[in-house]
Amino acid sequence: MGSREYLGEFEQVVLLALARLDEGGHGAAIHAEILAASGRDVSIPAVYVTLKRMEGKGLVASRVETPAEGGRARKVYTLLPDGHAALLRSRELFDRLWAGARIRTGGAS
């Protein structure tokens, strides 16, 4: 991801949820974190599609974990340094935009 590229809203949401999880997380855990932190109920397939796209961009990495005793293997995602950098760039962009915004409460004028 080039330094001039910014994350889309849902990419930010997914990466931030992943960043909130210690040691990475699988799609269902990321989905649960998004729901718990934002109240936004997104589809699990949308989370996986976004993770796959961001893995292709080098923002996250995945590995397959096999449980010690039975159960099924699952793909676990980890936020990479480029993912951290992309989140910081997006935050800085919005901080700059918010700093100059004139937001009125009580409706449009």
ABEGO torsion letter per residue (X at the ends): XBAABBBBAAAAAAAAAAAABBGEBBAAAAAAAAAAAAGBBBBAAAAAAAAAAAAAAGABBBBBBBBABEEBBBBBBBBBAAAAAAAAAAAAAAAAAAAABBBBBGEBX
